[in-house]
Every structure is written in structure tokens, then in C-alpha cells.
Amino acid sequence: MTQADIERIKEGFVATARRADQAGYDMIELHGAHGYLINQFLEPQTNHRSDSYGGTLENRFRFLKEIIESIKAIFSKPIWVRLSVTAYDETGVQNTLEDYQQIGR
């Protein structure tokens, strides 16, 4: 994904949040688990990017953080995030519970 692709997808999340707000939804849940796109950015075994969205936990979390910040700018109700918390990767290349606690903060 290019930076332009990332921006386009973030704009899609915001547009969806705007429609949810207009429709009267009480909350939004982002799906960051089970191999979905957000999860692919979070997990080190699937995120092999060498830019500001890859490498460190902070960088891998950047995509989700930017989505949340963009949605919060237009949606004042709760935003939930579904996370896998474990990738069941036998090689041990995965986020730890402590990593997900940091992401949750």
C-alpha cells in the first residue's frame, strides 16, 4: 500500500463514521482482529513495511491511531476496537499481551 492508499482508506473510515453518526448510531467498533487490514498493520508477522507504518510497535500502531484520531474529530460517541491479542504464531513473532496493553492505552 502506498501512502496515498493509506490516506484513501482512512478517509473511507471517516466517511463511514460520519454516516453512522447521521444514522444515529451510539458507538462504532473498528475491527482490528482476525487478519483484517488493521490487524495486518499491527502484527509483526504480517507487517513487513519499512516506512513509518512498520518496524516498531509505535509505527505498526500508527495506522489504527490515525484512524481513531480522524474518527474522533467528527464522532463524539464511543469508539471500540476489536483486537486479536494473540496471533497463535508458533515462531513467537507476534505482539505480546503487554504490547496490546500499550496499544489499548
C-alpha positions as CSV (number, residue, x, y, z in Angstrom):
1,M,0.0,0.0,0.0
2,T,1.2,3.4,-0.9
3,Q,0.8,6.5,1.4
4,A,-2.0,7.6,-1.0
5,D,-3.7,4.2,-0.5
6,I,-3.5,4.6,3.3
7,E,-4.9,8.1,3.2
8,R,-7.8,6.9,0.9
9,I,-8.6,4.1,3.4
10,K,-8.5,6.4,6.4
11,E,-10.9,8.8,4.6
12,G,-13.2,5.8,4.0
13,F,-13.3,5.1,7.7
14,V,-14.1,8.7,8.4
15,A,-16.9,8.8,5.8
16,T,-18.3,5.6,7.3
17,A,-18.2,7.1,10.8
18,R,-20.0,10.2,9.5
19,R,-22.7,8.1,8.0
20,A,-23.0,6.1,11.3
21,D,-23.4,9.4,13.2
22,Q,-26.0,10.7,10.8
23,A,-27.9,7.4,11.1
24,G,-27.9,7.8,14.9
25,Y,-25.5,5.0,15.9
26,D,-24.5,5.1,19.6
27,M,-20.9,3.8,19.0
28,I,-18.5,2.5,16.4
29,E,-16.4,-0.7,16.5
30,L,-13.3,-0.9,14.4
31,H,-12.3,-4.5,13.5
32,G,-8.5,-4.8,14.2
33,A,-8.5,-8.6,14.6
34,H,-8.6,-11.9,12.8
35,G,-6.3,-10.8,9.9
36,Y,-8.4,-7.8,8.8
37,L,-6.5,-4.8,7.4
38,I,-5.9,-3.0,10.8
39,N,-4.6,-6.3,12.3
40,Q,-2.2,-6.7,9.4
41,F,-0.6,-3.4,10.3
42,L,-0.5,-4.3,14.0
43,E,1.1,-7.7,13.8
44,P,4.9,-8.0,13.1
45,Q,4.5,-11.3,11.2
46,T,2.3,-9.6,8.6
47,N,3.6,-6.1,8.7
48,H,6.9,-6.0,6.8
49,R,6.8,-2.3,6.0
50,S,10.0,-0.3,6.2
51,D,8.3,3.1,6.4
52,S,6.6,4.9,9.3
53,Y,3.9,2.2,9.4
54,G,6.3,-0.7,10.0
55,G,9.0,-1.9,12.4
56,T,8.4,-0.7,15.9
57,L,5.2,-1.2,17.8
58,E,4.6,2.5,17.7
59,N,4.9,2.5,13.9
60,R,2.7,-0.6,13.5
61,F,0.1,1.1,15.7
62,R,0.2,4.3,13.7
63,F,-2.4,3.3,11.1
64,L,-5.0,2.4,13.8
65,K,-4.1,5.5,15.8
66,E,-4.6,7.8,12.8
67,I,-8.0,6.2,12.0
68,I,-9.1,6.6,15.6
69,E,-8.0,10.3,15.7
70,S,-9.7,11.1,12.4
71,I,-12.9,9.5,13.6
72,K,-12.8,11.2,16.9
73,A,-12.7,14.6,15.1
74,I,-16.2,14.0,13.7
75,F,-17.8,11.4,16.0
76,S,-18.2,12.2,19.7
77,K,-19.6,8.8,20.8
78,P,-17.6,5.7,22.0
79,I,-15.2,4.0,19.6
80,W,-14.4,0.4,20.3
81,V,-11.6,-1.6,18.8
82,R,-11.7,-5.3,18.4
83,L,-8.2,-6.9,18.7
84,S,-7.0,-10.5,18.4
85,V,-4.5,-10.1,21.3
86,T,-2.8,-13.3,20.2
87,A,-1.8,-14.4,16.7
88,Y,-1.1,-18.0,17.8
89,D,2.2,-17.8,15.9
90,E,4.4,-20.8,16.8
91,T,7.6,-18.9,15.8
92,G,7.0,-16.4,18.5
93,V,6.9,-13.4,16.1
94,Q,3.8,-11.7,17.5
95,N,2.7,-8.9,19.7
96,T,2.6,-9.8,23.4
97,L,-0.1,-9.1,25.9
98,E,2.0,-6.2,27.1
99,D,2.1,-4.8,23.5
100,Y,-1.7,-4.9,23.3
101,Q,-2.0,-3.2,26.7
102,Q,0.2,-0.4,25.4
103,I,-1.9,-0.2,22.2
104,G,-5.0,0.0,24.4
105,R,-3.8,3.0,26.2
